[in-house]
């Protein structure tokens, strides 16, 4: 029998459990400690919470555990982070592509595959959108200019929704979004459709049509005030009985 903390039922009713993938860093420092750490910028769980969900961190694990992990969730977010290993989409590494995060690639691709197989609502953010594209056989542009304001500084630019898409249902008007990326989707994976573009034509959102809720956005909603994309995921993830 699973023992719940006092007040659990009252606090959690109607709040779907949203798993968010995390970094695994070899050395992180806080107080007197410098240790290996599973990290997630606080903007991610705060965005989930503000949108009405419960946030759970998912550090890299054995990919064979992905299906059982996703089975415990109501929704899944694949967070931003380092460049995807070009070997994952059969490309030569560009000198401008960052070092690989092999454990994250393997774990998060397995999470995506498990979410797609189980029709678990899925949101990919920045790297997460790129991994969604790669998981379905797509490729990436390894460097574009104009989407990073400065090293370690988020910029903003407008994205325009494609009418009739899931993203346009959530955000029907052109919107200024927080952005920090130097790679982007090139050839879209099987079944994916573009659902938003930047002014330079860069695909800024992709989605998989069908009954399952699957969306990727190239920007970072956790760094802004617009809750609508995350609210759409939380609504899709809400248990039928809630």
N, C-alpha and C positions, 0 to 999 in steps of 0.2 A: 504494500500500500504506500503510495507516494504521500509524504507529509508536506502540507503547504504551510507557509508562514502565516501567522495570525493576520487577518485582514486581506489575504491574497485574493479571495473570491470577489470581494467588494472592489478591490483596486484594479483587478484585471478584467472584469466583465466588459465585454465589448471591445477589448483592446487586443488586436491580433499580434502574435509573436513574430517579429521581423528579425531575421538573422542578417548580420552585416559582416562581410569578410574583413580581415584585418591584415596589417603588416606584421612581420616577424623580424625584429631588428636585433643585430648581434650585440649592440651596446647602447642602452638608453640610460639616462641619468636623472635621478630625482633624490633629493635629500643627500644622504651620504652614500647612496647606492649607484652603481653602474653595472647593469646586468642585462642579459638577453631579455627582451620584452615583446609581448604581443601588444601592438599599438593601433589605435584608431583615433584620428582627430575627433575632438568632442563634437564638432558640428554634425557628424553623422548620427550618433544616438540622439542628440537634441532634435534634429530634424524629424526622426522617426517619432519621438515622443510628442513633439508639437503637432504632428500630423495625426496623432491618436493611436499610435502603436506602442508596443513594448519592444525595446531593442535588446538583442543578444549578440555578443561578439563571437565571431567564428574564426579563430586563428588557424593557420595552415595545419592540416592533419593528413592522415593517410587517405589518398583519394578513394580507396575502397570503402571508406566510411561516409562518403558524400550522400549516398541515397538514404541511409538511415538517419543522417543529420537533417536532411531536407524534409524527411517524413515527419519530423517533430515541429516543423515551422509552419506558419501560415503564409509567410512571404519571405523573399530573399532579396538582399541588396548586395551586388558586387561593387566594392568601393574602388575609388581611384588609387593610383600608385604608379610603380615603375613601368617602363616600356615592356610590352609583351615580347618574348623571345621570337625573333623572326623565323626560327626553325619551325615554329608552330604553324606558320603559313607558307612554308617551303620557300623562303626568301633568304638571300644573302644579307648578312648584317651590314647595315650602313655605319660608317664611322660616327654618325650623329645619333645612333641608337644607344640608349643607356645600357648598363650591365643587366644581365638577366636576373629574374627572381624565380628560379626554377620551381621551388616548393610552392610559391603562390600560384604560378601558372598551372601546375598540375592540379592543385587543390581546387582552385576557382573554376577551372574548366570542368572538373568533375561535378562541382556544385551546379554549374549551369546545365550540364547534361542531365543531372538528376531532377532539377526544377522543370526542364522542358519535358522530360519523360513523365513526370507526375502532375503536370499542369499547375505547378505551384507559381503564383504570381512572382514575377522577376523584374527587377530594375537594375540595369547596369549604369554606373556613373563613371564617365571619362574612360579610364582603363577598363572598367566593367563593360561599357558599350563596345570597346574594341575587342575584348575577349568574347563577348556574345557573337560578334561578327565572325571572329576566327573559329569559334566552336561550330558554326554552321557552314564552314568552308570558305569564308571570305578572306580578303587580304587587307593590309594596311599600307598607307603612305607613311614612310618612316620619318619624314620631316616636312613640316610646312611652316611658313613664317606668318607672323601677324596674330597669333593666338595666345602668345605669352607677353605680358606687359614688360616684365623684368624678372630676373631670377628671384624666385621666392615671393613674387608679387602677383596677385590675381588681377587680371584686367576685366573689362566688360565689353561685350558687343551684342548686337541684336541678332536674334534668331527668329525666323519666320516659319510658322507651322504650315504643313501641307494639308489643305482642307480634306475633310473626310477621314482623317487618321485618328487613332486613339489619342495621340498627343494633342491634336487640335481640339478634341473633345474636352481635354483637361485645361488647355491654355489656347484659346482660340485666336488671340491677337499676337502680333510681333512683340517680343519681350527682350529687354536687356538682361543678360545672364552673366554670372561670374565664370570666367574661363581661365584655364591654365593647362594648355596641352600643345605638344609639337608634332603629334601624330594624329591620324584620322583614318576613317574607313575609306578603302579604295574600291575593290570589287565587293559587293554585298553578298553575304552568305545566303544559302538556299532559303527561299521563302521570305527573306527580310525586305521591308520596304522603307524608303526614306520618309521621315515624318516631320523634319524641320531642316532648314538650311541657314547658313550664315550668308552675309552679303556677297562673299567671295565664292559662293557655291559649295563650300564645304558642307558635307552631310553632318548635321548636328544632332539628329535623333534618328533612331531606327526602331522598327517594331515588327513583330511577327503576327500577322492577321490570324484570327481564329478565336476560339472560345477562351483560351488561356490568355492571361494578361502578361505580355512580354514587351518591355520597352527599354531602350538604351538612350541615354543622353550624353553628349560629349562634354557638357559643362558641369559645374559643381553646384547643384542646388543647396548643398549643405553650407555654402558660404554666402548665401543670400537670404532674403526674407520671404520669397515666394514659396508657399507650401504646397502648391497645387499638384505638382508631379508626385510628391510623396503621399499626399492625401489620396490621390487616385490609386496608388499601390495599396495603401492601407484599406481603402474601401473594397478593392478586389480581393484582399486577403482576409477580410472579416469573415469569421465562421458564419455559416448560414443561420445558426441558432441565435446569433448575437443581435 
